[in-house]
Amino acid sequence: MTGTYNEILVVVSLLVAILASYTALDMAGRVATTHAGAARWWLAGGAFAMGLGVWSMHFVGMLAFDLPIPLGYDVSLTFCSMLAAVGSSAFALWLVSRQQLPLGRLALGAVLMGTGIALIHYIGMAALKMQPGIEYHTGWFALSIAIAVAASGAALWIAFHLRRGGRRRYVLRALAAVVMGFAIVGMHYTGMAAAQFPADSLCGAARGGGVPTQWLAVLVVVATVAIMGIALIVSVLDRQMHARTHHLAHSLARANEELVQAALHDPL
C-alpha cells in the first residue's frame, strides 16, 4: 500500500520539532547555570518538556501519514515511546551540563541519544500493530539511524556550547533550534520512507481498542505546546528573578560599603 501525507500536519510536526529544540537548548542552559539542588529540578522538568516535544513531533508526523485503511495506535506502546523520549532527553541534558564534553563522551552520547530517538520512532510505528507486520527497507532504515546519531551529536555539541551563551544567545539558540528541528524531522521522514506496507495489511490497533487518530493530533499538539510554553515562561521568570536578586545583592553590598566608610571616617 502507498501512503499519503497531510501537508498541514507535516508543517506542524516541523514547528513542534523546532520548538522542542529551542526548549532543549534553554533547559540545557538552566541546568548548567544553576546550583546542584535547583539543577536537578530543571533537569527533571526539562527532560519532561523536551522529551514530550520530541515525542509529539514524531507522533504528529505519524498522524500526518495516512493509509487507505483505518488506523489506530496501541496505548501501551505509544506510552513506551514517550518514556523513551523523556529518558533520552534526560540523558542529553545531563551530558551537556557537565563541565567538559570530550570527543569520546560526545560520540558515546550521540550513539545513545540517537538510539533513543530511533526507539521513539520505531516503537511508535510498532504501536500500529500492522498485520502482517511492517517491512523495512534496509538502506532507508540504516540511513534513518545514521541521521538520528549524527543529529544527536550535532545537537549535543550545539547545546553544550550555547548553554551559557552571551548577548546573542537567544538569536543563536533560535538558529540552532531551526537546524536541530530540521534534523529531527529528517530522521523521522527517512524512517517513514523505510516502512513498506503489504497490500493486504490491516491495522490491529484500529480494531483492538487502540486510540483513534481523528482528534488525537490536535490534542497532542495543544498539550505539548502548552507544556513547553510553560517551561520556557518559568525559565524566563526564574532568570529575571535571579537577575533582580543579583542586582539587589550588589546594591546592598555597595550601600553597606558606604555605611562602613561613613562610620569609620570623619567627614572633616
C-alpha angles and dihedrals in degrees: 000000000000118000130211132210133231102229094206093055090046090057090045090052090053092049091048090050091052092048091048090051092051090048089051093051092047093048091048088057092049093049092048097048103042131080122267097265096047092039090064091055092047089048092052095043093042092049090052095047095042094042093049089050094052091044091048091052092053092044094049088047089055092046087053088061116084133188127192089255133069112276133203139160131238108242098217095049091044089053090048090054089053091051089052089053094051093044095051090045092052090051092048094050092046091050096051092046091065119106092244136024109197120191094257093052090045091053093048091047091050091053094047095043092043089052089051092052091048089051090053090056102040096041086051090052090049088055087074088068092209117198111238095027125257114271117216127212105235096220096048090043092053091045091053091053091048091050090049092052094043092046090048092051091050092046093050092048092048093045092049094051096042097043094100099023126165139232092322096042095112093053092044092047091050092051091045090049090055091052092046092046093054090047093053092046090047091056092049097050092042087056090049090052088055092058117096121189119202115234094249096047122141128193107239093192091058090056099037104059098280124155113277118232102220097092100013098088094058092045094050095046095047094047094045096046090047093052094046090045091052090048092052093046091050089049092052093047092048091049091050091048092052091047092052091046090051091048091048092049090050091049092049092049091051092048090049090052090052091050091050090049091051093046096049101040131064112233089226 
